[in-house]
Amino acid sequence: MDVFVTIFGEQNHLSIGQECARAVAVFFYALLMLRLSGRRTFAHWGALDIVVSFIIGSALGRAMTGSAPFVGTLAAVAAIVLLHVLIGHLVARSRTIARWAEGDAITLAEHGQVHDETRKRHMIALPDLQQAMREEGLDWPKGLANVKRMTLEPNGKISIIKHDPCRPDPV
C-alpha cells in the first residue's frame, strides 16, 4: 500500500509526479474500458453512448487530479462500463429497450415534401436539411424531387434515401 501511495498519492495531496502518474494510469485505464465497452461507444454515438462518455470522462478527470478517490473512481467507471455493455446487449436484442434508450428515427421529408411541423418540433433548421442534401450531391430546393425519404436518425444524423434513377427500357 505504501508503494501505491508513493506513486499515486492521496486524494487532494498530490505532487506533480503523482498527478502525472495518475494521468498515465487513467489514460491506459480509459483505453482499456473503451476497448471493453466495444466499438459501439464511439461508432454509434446514441444518447446512451454520449451519457456514458460524459460520466466516464468527468469521473476519470476528477480521479486524475485528486479531487476524487482514485481506486473508488476506477471501480465506479468499471461499473458504468459494465452497465453500458449490458444495456448495449439489451438494445441489440429488444426493440422496446432500443426505443427507450435511443429513440426512434423521425421522417423529416418524403417524396420531395418537407414535413415542416415535424422538422420544427425536433429543432432541425432548414440549413441542416440543406447540408444533408449537399452531402448527398443534391441541390436545394431543386434536389428535393430526388428525395424519397429524409430521416433524422436516433444519433442525430440526417440520412437521405434517393429515388431510384429512371432506367430506360431495354431495346
Backbone as a chain_set.jsonl record, in Angstrom:
{"seq": "MDVFVTIFGEQNHLSIGQECARAVAVFFYALLMLRLSGRRTFAHWGALDIVVSFIIGSALGRAMTGSAPFVGTLAAVAAIVLLHVLIGHLVARSRTIARWAEGDAITLAEHGQVHDETRKRHMIALPDLQQAMREEGLDWPKGLANVKRMTLEPNGKISIIKHDPCRPDPV", "coords": {"N": [[0.828, -1.199, 0.0], [1.998, 1.215, 0.693], [3.702, 1.687, -1.446], [1.874, 2.117, -3.497], [0.657, 4.51, -2.601], [2.895, 6.138, -2.636], [3.413, 6.267, -5.378], [0.929, 7.104, -6.564], [-0.188, 8.932, -4.803], [-2.316, 10.619, -2.356], [-5.781, 11.461, -2.053], [-6.414, 14.819, -2.857], [-3.866, 15.565, -2.094], [-1.471, 15.723, -3.869], [1.631, 15.377, -5.539], [3.367, 16.852, -8.334], [4.518, 14.81, -9.832], [3.029, 12.593, -8.928], [0.488, 13.298, -9.843], [0.989, 13.193, -12.564], [1.579, 10.457, -12.782], [-0.924, 9.436, -12.156], [-2.308, 10.459, -14.344], [-1.186, 9.013, -16.493], [-1.904, 6.408, -15.726], [-4.722, 6.671, -15.718], [-5.152, 7.264, -18.416], [-4.408, 4.812, -19.73], [-6.179, 3.124, -18.425], [-8.655, 4.195, -19.207], [-8.492, 3.688, -21.948], [-8.476, 0.881, -21.881], [-11.05, 0.462, -20.763], [-12.598, 1.542, -22.797], [-12.03, -0.234, -24.891], [-13.106, -2.553, -23.769], [-15.77, -1.843, -23.616], [-16.596, -1.87, -26.195], [-16.911, -1.308, -29.761], [-19.12, 0.157, -30.321], [-19.396, 2.361, -28.632], [-18.072, 4.692, -29.631], [-18.646, 4.554, -32.286], [-21.356, 4.587, -32.767], [-22.696, 6.587, -31.22], [-25.172, 7.185, -29.879], [-27.761, 8.397, -27.645], [-27.376, 7.019, -25.212], [-24.649, 6.314, -25.4], [-23.392, 8.797, -25.439], [-24.061, 9.858, -22.907], [-22.807, 7.97, -21.223], [-20.13, 8.38, -21.985], [-19.704, 11.056, -21.159], [-20.055, 10.811, -18.354], [-18.021, 8.986, -17.674], [-15.74, 10.381, -18.584], [-15.813, 12.671, -16.953], [-15.632, 11.533, -14.375], [-13.128, 10.191, -14.497], [-11.456, 12.349, -14.982], [-11.656, 13.761, -12.569], [-10.546, 11.848, -10.816], [-7.977, 11.78, -11.767], [-6.936, 14.284, -11.139], [-7.028, 14.253, -8.434], [-9.248, 15.048, -7.006], [-11.144, 13.233, -6.472], [-11.536, 9.991, -5.002], [-9.041, 7.706, -6.004], [-8.905, 4.775, -6.553], [-11.551, 4.031, -5.931], [-12.962, 5.55, -7.794], [-12.045, 4.435, -10.196], [-13.178, 1.918, -9.922], [-15.901, 2.628, -9.957], [-16.127, 3.613, -12.566], [-15.631, 1.258, -13.977], [-17.96, -0.104, -13.267], [-19.889, 1.498, -14.564], [-19.129, 1.111, -17.232], [-19.598, -1.642, -17.448], [-22.386, -1.615, -17.081], [-23.081, -0.143, -19.362], [-22.277, -1.92, -21.4], [-24.009, -4.043, -20.841], [-26.558, -2.815, -21.236], [-26.189, -2.166, -23.92], [-26.146, -4.732, -25.083], [-28.77, -5.491, -24.483], [-30.216, -3.554, -25.913], [-29.536, -4.285, -28.492], [-30.983, -6.58, -28.718], [-33.637, -6.109, -28.139], [-36.321, -4.376, -29.354], [-38.04, -2.681, -27.947], [-36.515, -1.856, -25.71], [-34.459, -0.627, -27.114], [-35.843, 1.514, -28.302], [-36.512, 2.915, -25.98], [-33.969, 3.55, -24.9], [-32.583, 4.781, -27.015], [-34.309, 6.032, -28.803], [-36.473, 6.745, -31.651], [-36.204, 6.757, -35.259], [-36.968, 9.677, -37.144], [-39.089, 10.813, -39.623], [-38.377, 13.354, -41.814], [-38.838, 14.317, -44.334], [-40.617, 13.315, -47.262], [-40.829, 11.931, -50.466], [-40.015, 14.304, -51.752], [-41.272, 16.3, -50.288], [-41.022, 18.392, -47.571], [-41.599, 17.855, -44.162], [-42.612, 20.248, -42.401], [-43.676, 20.854, -39.807], [-42.898, 18.645, -38.264], [-40.127, 18.842, -38.578], [-39.643, 21.307, -37.28], [-40.584, 20.704, -34.694], [-38.658, 18.959, -33.848], [-36.499, 20.552, -33.762], [-34.891, 21.102, -36.04], [-33.131, 22.919, -38.285], [-33.628, 24.545, -41.47], [-31.137, 24.958, -42.846], [-29.745, 22.7, -41.914], [-31.027, 20.578, -43.204], [-30.426, 21.301, -45.805], [-27.639, 21.028, -45.78], [-27.388, 18.242, -45.38], [-28.475, 17.383, -47.77], [-26.623, 18.456, -49.606], [-24.425, 16.896, -48.919], [-25.199, 14.547, -50.041], [-25.02, 15.128, -52.663], [-27.06, 16.68, -53.724], [-28.892, 19.514, -54.808], [-30.447, 22.353, -53.227], [-33.495, 24.013, -53.676], [-34.204, 22.336, -55.653], [-33.238, 19.703, -55.758], [-34.832, 18.32, -53.992], [-36.817, 16.911, -55.279], [-35.622, 14.532, -55.884], [-35.511, 13.217, -53.515], [-36.473, 10.501, -51.757], [-36.889, 9.759, -49.085], [-36.15, 11.546, -46.131], [-34.474, 11.349, -43.144], [-34.301, 11.871, -39.651], [-32.019, 10.461, -37.732], [-31.695, 8.311, -34.795], [-29.207, 8.942, -33.644], [-28.874, 11.573, -34.283], [-27.974, 12.228, -36.797], [-28.763, 13.206, -40.133], [-30.21, 11.351, -42.578], [-30.497, 10.394, -46.029], [-32.546, 8.914, -48.423], [-32.508, 8.343, -51.761], [-34.652, 8.655, -54.651], [-34.889, 5.919, -56.934], [-32.952, 6.079, -59.854], [-34.397, 6.711, -63.037], [-34.617, 4.089, -65.314], [-33.888, 3.387, -68.63], [-36.0, 1.549, -70.864], [-35.027, -1.722, -71.851], [-33.707, -2.388, -75.114]], "CA": [[0.0, 0.0, 0.0], [2.885, 2.39, 0.724], [4.198, 1.905, -2.816], [0.753, 2.71, -4.232], [0.524, 5.916, -2.167], [4.082, 6.855, -3.105], [3.288, 6.509, -6.818], [-0.305, 7.791, -6.949], [-0.56, 9.939, -3.821], [-3.602, 10.533, -1.666], [-6.745, 12.445, -2.536], [-6.175, 16.23, -2.543], [-2.476, 15.785, -1.667], [-0.686, 15.134, -4.945], [2.754, 16.091, -6.127], [3.275, 16.884, -9.792], [4.837, 13.464, -10.304], [1.892, 11.717, -8.641], [-0.591, 13.646, -10.77], [1.392, 12.639, -13.865], [1.402, 9.002, -12.697], [-2.375, 9.209, -12.266], [-2.713, 10.749, -15.732], [-0.785, 7.867, -17.317], [-2.757, 5.277, -15.339], [-6.084, 6.95, -16.184], [-5.143, 7.125, -19.874], [-4.451, 3.4, -20.108], [-7.419, 2.558, -17.88], [-9.741, 4.647, -20.092], [-8.336, 2.938, -23.184], [-8.942, -0.47, -21.585], [-12.506, 0.495, -20.606], [-13.149, 1.769, -24.133], [-11.931, -1.493, -25.637], [-14.049, -3.498, -23.171], [-17.152, -1.422, -23.876], [-16.896, -2.218, -27.58], [-16.811, -0.271, -30.796], [-20.367, 0.905, -30.336], [-19.294, 3.585, -27.841], [-17.755, 5.853, -30.449], [-19.129, 4.398, -33.656], [-22.8, 4.803, -32.848], [-22.983, 7.877, -30.596], [-26.556, 7.411, -29.48], [-27.912, 9.085, -26.36], [-26.745, 6.184, -24.198], [-23.196, 6.394, -25.542], [-22.968, 10.146, -25.059], [-24.172, 9.963, -21.449], [-21.742, 7.155, -20.633], [-18.85, 9.047, -22.249], [-19.591, 12.222, -20.277], [-19.881, 10.363, -16.971], [-16.687, 8.397, -17.531], [-14.747, 11.444, -18.719], [-15.856, 13.502, -15.752], [-15.124, 10.761, -13.232], [-11.695, 9.962, -14.635], [-10.783, 13.637, -14.816], [-11.567, 14.048, -11.127], [-9.6, 10.9, -10.218], [-6.641, 12.143, -12.226], [-6.454, 15.482, -10.441], [-7.035, 14.033, -6.992], [-10.441, 15.572, -6.344], [-11.997, 12.08, -6.172], [-10.702, 8.833, -4.652], [-8.51, 7.087, -7.216], [-9.347, 3.395, -6.748], [-13.01, 4.023, -5.929], [-13.43, 6.1, -9.068], [-11.79, 3.432, -11.222], [-14.202, 0.882, -9.737], [-17.18, 3.19, -10.42], [-16.06, 3.655, -14.029], [-15.809, -0.129, -14.433], [-19.389, -0.419, -13.112], [-20.597, 2.205, -15.626], [-18.817, 0.412, -18.492], [-20.342, -2.902, -17.404], [-23.786, -1.26, -17.32], [-23.166, 0.252, -20.766], [-22.214, -3.144, -22.201], [-25.255, -4.778, -20.608], [-27.637, -2.124, -21.943], [-25.913, -2.329, -25.344], [-26.626, -6.067, -25.477], [-30.234, -5.474, -24.419], [-30.678, -2.719, -27.027], [-29.367, -5.059, -29.719], [-31.899, -7.718, -28.721], [-35.014, -5.728, -27.847], [-36.777, -3.13, -29.993], [-38.617, -1.828, -26.903], [-35.42, -1.241, -24.949], [-33.772, 0.27, -28.049], [-36.64, 2.746, -28.413], [-36.395, 3.632, -24.703], [-32.606, 4.043, -24.692], [-32.031, 5.549, -28.119], [-35.325, 6.763, -29.546], [-36.829, 6.28, -32.992], [-35.91, 7.625, -36.397], [-38.06, 10.607, -37.435], [-39.139, 11.187, -41.039], [-38.417, 14.808, -41.998], [-39.341, 14.607, -45.681], [-40.933, 12.148, -48.084], [-41.183, 12.201, -51.862], [-39.754, 15.694, -52.098], [-42.033, 17.238, -49.452], [-40.502, 18.521, -46.208], [-42.614, 17.921, -43.1], [-42.136, 21.39, -41.623], [-44.052, 20.777, -38.383], [-42.012, 17.637, -37.661], [-38.794, 19.45, -38.566], [-39.603, 22.333, -36.229], [-40.779, 20.052, -33.387], [-37.394, 18.311, -33.484], [-35.497, 21.621, -33.758], [-33.993, 20.959, -37.181], [-33.194, 24.107, -39.135], [-33.525, 24.288, -42.909], [-29.744, 24.756, -43.262], [-29.342, 21.322, -41.612], [-31.529, 19.762, -44.311], [-29.66, 21.675, -46.989], [-26.318, 20.406, -45.642], [-27.551, 16.799, -45.62], [-28.681, 17.206, -49.208], [-25.342, 18.693, -50.283], [-23.585, 15.725, -48.669], [-25.671, 13.504, -50.967], [-24.882, 15.634, -54.022], [-28.333, 17.252, -54.157], [-29.052, 20.962, -54.611], [-31.672, 22.806, -52.578], [-34.581, 23.087, -53.355], [-34.479, 21.509, -56.827], [-32.893, 18.317, -55.483], [-35.865, 17.67, -53.18], [-37.573, 15.991, -56.136], [-34.902, 13.254, -55.884], [-35.511, 12.662, -52.155], [-37.557, 9.572, -51.438], [-37.131, 9.935, -47.653], [-35.102, 12.177, -45.347], [-34.753, 10.864, -41.798], [-33.472, 12.241, -38.509], [-31.698, 9.195, -37.081], [-31.588, 8.437, -33.335], [-27.931, 9.539, -33.243], [-28.878, 12.977, -34.67], [-27.576, 12.391, -38.197], [-29.847, 13.237, -41.112], [-29.902, 10.47, -43.703], [-31.359, 10.595, -47.196], [-32.71, 7.85, -49.406], [-32.892, 8.969, -53.023], [-35.445, 7.868, -55.589], [-34.084, 5.189, -57.902], [-32.962, 6.79, -61.14], [-35.202, 6.069, -64.093], [-33.795, 3.306, -66.232], [-34.575, 3.227, -69.917], [-36.392, 0.176, -71.198], [-34.041, -2.374, -72.728], [-34.097, -2.456, -76.522]], "C": [[0.868, 1.258, 0.0], [3.426, 2.715, -0.659], [3.118, 2.579, -3.654], [0.612, 4.19, -3.887], [1.722, 6.732, -2.638], [3.937, 7.211, -4.594], [2.1, 7.408, -7.145], [-0.792, 8.832, -5.946], [-1.887, 9.649, -3.147], [-4.482, 11.67, -2.158], [-6.427, 13.828, -1.983], [-4.772, 16.532, -2.036], [-1.541, 15.148, -2.683], [0.489, 16.015, -5.324], [2.554, 16.101, -7.646], [3.547, 15.492, -10.363], [3.685, 12.49, -10.073], [0.711, 12.022, -9.566], [-0.271, 13.126, -12.17], [1.23, 11.121, -13.875], [-0.076, 8.65, -12.803], [-2.846, 9.432, -13.705], [-2.371, 9.579, -16.643], [-1.68, 6.669, -17.007], [-4.182, 5.466, -15.849], [-6.168, 6.805, -17.698], [-5.277, 5.658, -20.28], [-5.705, 2.706, -19.578], [-8.603, 2.936, -18.778], [-9.684, 3.891, -21.423], [-8.824, 1.5, -23.005], [-10.468, -0.5, -21.477], [-13.194, 0.71, -21.953], [-13.128, 0.486, -24.946], [-12.921, -2.521, -25.086], [-15.494, -3.136, -23.496], [-17.554, -1.67, -25.324], [-16.864, -1.022, -28.503], [-18.032, 0.63, -30.834], [-20.22, 2.274, -29.672], [-19.021, 4.801, -28.708], [-18.225, 5.73, -31.889], [-20.575, 4.836, -33.774], [-23.207, 6.187, -32.342], [-24.474, 8.157, -30.423], [-26.58, 8.103, -28.129], [-27.213, 8.318, -25.239], [-25.23, 6.337, -24.223], [-22.659, 7.76, -25.124], [-22.993, 10.311, -23.542], [-23.042, 9.195, -20.77], [-20.39, 7.843, -20.813], [-18.657, 10.257, -21.351], [-19.316, 11.801, -18.836], [-18.467, 9.828, -16.762], [-15.608, 9.469, -17.62], [-14.669, 12.324, -17.484], [-15.246, 12.78, -14.561], [-13.615, 10.569, -13.328], [-10.897, 11.257, -14.507], [-10.608, 14.006, -13.349], [-10.579, 13.12, -10.431], [-8.167, 11.289, -10.565], [-6.081, 13.327, -11.435], [-6.496, 15.356, -8.931], [-8.251, 14.572, -6.284], [-11.469, 14.474, -6.073], [-11.074, 10.916, -5.824], [-10.306, 8.052, -5.902], [-9.098, 5.696, -7.459], [-10.867, 3.314, -6.797], [-13.583, 4.534, -7.243], [-13.195, 5.106, -10.203], [-12.819, 2.31, -11.124], [-15.556, 1.375, -10.251], [-17.221, 3.249, -11.942], [-16.245, 2.249, -14.595], [-17.279, -0.533, -14.338], [-20.207, 0.249, -14.22], [-20.357, 1.509, -16.978], [-19.566, -0.917, -18.553], [-21.826, -2.655, -17.683], [-24.011, -0.893, -18.792], [-23.169, -0.974, -21.678], [-23.514, -3.931, -22.063], [-26.422, -4.128, -21.361], [-27.441, -2.227, -23.455], [-26.387, -3.684, -25.857], [-28.157, -6.103, -25.479], [-30.828, -4.682, -25.584], [-30.6, -3.494, -28.342], [-30.389, -6.184, -29.837], [-33.368, -7.349, -28.544], [-35.353, -4.378, -28.475], [-37.328, -2.165, -28.947], [-37.527, -1.119, -26.112], [-34.641, -0.277, -25.839], [-34.52, 1.588, -28.181], [-36.514, 3.58, -27.143], [-35.021, 4.289, -24.569], [-32.14, 5.002, -25.777], [-33.04, 6.375, -28.889], [-35.549, 6.156, -30.923], [-36.32, 7.247, -34.043], [-37.167, 8.448, -36.701], [-37.995, 10.983, -38.921], [-39.336, 12.699, -41.15], [-38.969, 15.21, -43.364], [-39.596, 13.284, -46.388], [-41.338, 12.628, -49.463], [-41.101, 13.691, -52.199], [-40.477, 16.729, -51.261], [-41.468, 17.236, -48.025], [-41.674, 18.61, -45.242], [-42.176, 19.014, -42.127], [-42.488, 21.308, -40.141], [-43.16, 19.773, -37.645], [-40.607, 18.2, -37.532], [-38.665, 20.442, -37.422], [-39.713, 21.709, -34.839], [-39.465, 19.42, -32.898], [-36.204, 19.261, -33.622], [-34.437, 21.457, -34.84], [-34.189, 22.165, -38.092], [-33.079, 23.712, -40.608], [-32.068, 24.147, -43.37], [-29.215, 23.341, -42.948], [-29.802, 20.378, -42.717], [-30.721, 20.033, -45.578], [-28.263, 21.039, -46.949], [-26.395, 18.911, -45.935], [-27.733, 16.524, -47.112], [-27.375, 17.424, -49.977], [-24.407, 17.499, -50.108], [-23.97, 14.548, -49.565], [-25.612, 13.964, -52.424], [-26.16, 16.224, -54.59], [-28.368, 18.748, -53.862], [-30.387, 21.236, -53.933], [-32.249, 23.92, -53.427], [-34.862, 22.108, -54.493], [-34.246, 20.017, -56.546], [-33.911, 17.579, -54.624], [-36.676, 16.666, -53.987], [-36.92, 14.609, -56.175], [-34.905, 12.573, -54.519], [-36.738, 11.773, -51.961], [-37.917, 9.733, -49.95], [-35.899, 10.578, -47.02], [-35.446, 11.904, -43.883], [-33.772, 11.448, -40.795], [-33.251, 10.956, -37.716], [-31.575, 9.394, -35.564], [-30.27, 9.061, -32.858], [-27.805, 11.004, -33.666], [-28.468, 13.235, -36.11], [-28.827, 12.428, -39.07], [-29.42, 12.375, -42.293], [-30.929, 10.679, -44.807], [-31.357, 9.331, -48.039], [-33.234, 8.528, -50.668], [-33.831, 8.047, -53.788], [-34.493, 7.128, -56.501], [-34.117, 5.949, -59.22], [-33.779, 5.996, -62.169], [-34.239, 5.318, -65.019], [-34.575, 3.169, -67.541], [-34.931, 1.749, -70.148], [-35.344, -0.455, -72.093], [-34.586, -2.491, -74.143], [-34.194, -3.878, -76.987]], "O": [[0.511, 2.256, -0.625], [3.591, 3.884, -1.006], [3.401, 3.495, -4.426], [0.464, 5.026, -4.778], [1.571, 7.898, -3.003], [4.292, 8.312, -5.014], [2.234, 8.363, -7.911], [-1.745, 9.553, -6.241], [-2.493, 8.594, -3.335], [-3.994, 12.702, -2.617], [-6.198, 13.987, -0.785], [-4.511, 17.65, -1.59], [-0.892, 14.144, -2.389], [0.365, 17.236, -5.418], [1.664, 15.426, -8.165], [2.861, 15.058, -11.288], [3.397, 11.656, -10.931], [0.018, 11.11, -10.018], [-1.165, 12.669, -12.882], [0.789, 10.557, -14.876], [-0.441, 7.678, -13.464], [-3.68, 8.685, -14.217], [-3.186, 9.192, -17.481], [-2.158, 5.994, -17.919], [-4.786, 4.522, -16.359], [-7.155, 6.279, -18.213], [-6.148, 5.303, -21.074], [-6.231, 1.797, -20.221], [-9.453, 2.097, -19.075], [-10.72, 3.501, -21.96], [-9.506, 0.962, -23.876], [-11.11, -1.388, -22.038], [-14.246, 0.129, -22.218], [-14.106, 0.158, -25.618], [-13.511, -3.281, -25.855], [-16.343, -4.017, -23.634], [-18.744, -1.679, -25.64], [-16.799, 0.126, -28.064], [-17.963, 1.753, -31.333], [-20.848, 3.241, -30.102], [-19.668, 5.836, -28.543], [-18.201, 6.711, -32.634], [-20.969, 5.404, -34.793], [-23.992, 6.877, -32.993], [-24.966, 9.228, -30.778], [-25.532, 8.363, -27.539], [-26.532, 8.919, -24.408], [-24.602, 6.473, -23.173], [-21.589, 7.855, -24.524], [-22.049, 10.844, -22.959], [-22.398, 9.705, -19.853], [-19.589, 7.879, -19.879], [-17.562, 10.469, -20.831], [-18.446, 12.368, -18.175], [-17.8, 10.178, -15.788], [-14.666, 9.472, -16.826], [-13.581, 12.676, -17.029], [-14.439, 13.349, -13.826], [-12.902, 10.765, -12.344], [-9.784, 11.253, -13.98], [-9.556, 14.496, -12.938], [-9.846, 13.558, -9.544], [-7.258, 11.142, -9.748], [-4.895, 13.36, -11.106], [-6.047, 16.255, -8.22], [-8.29, 14.558, -5.054], [-12.534, 14.739, -5.515], [-9.942, 10.864, -6.305], [-11.147, 7.773, -6.757], [-9.732, 5.475, -8.491], [-11.415, 2.592, -7.63], [-14.576, 4.005, -7.742], [-14.048, 4.95, -11.077], [-13.282, 1.808, -12.148], [-16.279, 0.626, -10.908], [-18.257, 2.959, -12.541], [-16.945, 2.073, -15.592], [-17.792, -1.222, -15.219], [-21.124, -0.369, -14.762], [-21.287, 1.345, -17.768], [-20.109, -1.276, -19.598], [-22.45, -3.403, -18.436], [-25.012, -1.287, -19.389], [-23.964, -1.057, -22.614], [-24.054, -4.427, -23.052], [-27.182, -4.815, -22.044], [-28.415, -2.36, -24.196], [-26.964, -3.775, -26.941], [-28.764, -6.682, -26.38], [-31.828, -5.094, -26.172], [-31.479, -3.377, -29.196], [-30.635, -6.687, -30.934], [-34.248, -8.179, -28.771], [-34.735, -3.363, -28.156], [-37.108, -0.958, -29.047], [-37.612, 0.086, -25.873], [-34.206, 0.778, -25.375], [-33.909, 2.656, -28.174], [-36.419, 4.806, -27.21], [-34.922, 5.449, -24.17], [-31.386, 5.935, -25.499], [-32.661, 7.331, -29.566], [-34.9, 5.183, -31.305], [-36.041, 8.411, -33.753], [-38.288, 7.968, -36.532], [-36.953, 11.423, -39.407], [-40.317, 13.252, -40.653], [-39.502, 16.307, -43.53], [-38.912, 12.285, -46.163], [-42.085, 13.595, -49.612], [-41.99, 14.255, -52.837], [-40.315, 17.927, -51.496], [-41.444, 16.201, -47.36], [-42.628, 19.351, -45.478], [-41.465, 18.749, -41.158], [-41.663, 21.664, -39.299], [-42.723, 20.035, -36.524], [-39.968, 18.05, -36.491], [-37.684, 20.416, -36.68], [-39.022, 22.13, -33.911], [-39.2, 19.358, -31.698], [-35.05, 18.833, -33.603], [-33.246, 21.646, -34.596], [-35.284, 22.397, -38.605], [-32.505, 22.676, -40.943], [-31.783, 23.293, -44.21], [-28.332, 22.845, -43.647], [-29.061, 19.484, -43.122], [-30.379, 19.114, -46.323], [-27.767, 20.565, -47.972], [-25.557, 18.376, -46.66], [-27.205, 15.547, -47.643], [-27.058, 16.666, -50.894], [-23.683, 17.131, -51.033], [-23.156, 13.659, -49.815], [-26.098, 13.269, -53.316], [-26.332, 16.268, -55.808], [-27.929, 19.192, -52.802], [-31.332, 20.456, -54.048], [-31.465, 24.753, -53.88], [-35.647, 21.172, -54.339], [-34.984, 19.17, -57.049], [-33.868, 16.353, -54.529], [-37.168, 15.679, -53.44], [-37.591, 13.619, -56.468], [-34.366, 11.476, -54.373], [-37.878, 12.236, -51.998], [-39.092, 9.831, -49.596], [-34.763, 10.213, -47.324], [-36.557, 12.185, -43.432], [-32.569, 11.514, -41.048], [-34.179, 10.428, -37.104], [-31.373, 10.517, -35.101], [-30.226, 9.649, -31.777], [-26.764, 11.623, -33.444], [-28.603, 14.358, -36.594], [-29.822, 11.764, -38.779], [-28.399, 12.636, -42.928], [-32.065, 11.083, -44.56], [-30.307, 8.757, -48.33], [-34.265, 9.199, -50.647], [-33.817, 6.829, -53.607], [-33.414, 7.63, -56.816], [-35.173, 6.409, -59.654], [-33.823, 4.766, -62.142], [-33.206, 5.839, -65.439], [-35.77, 2.873, -67.542], [-34.241, 0.842, -69.682], [-34.825, 0.198, -72.997], [-35.787, -2.673, -74.342], [-34.512, -4.126, -78.15]]}, "num_chains": 1, "name": "protein.A"}
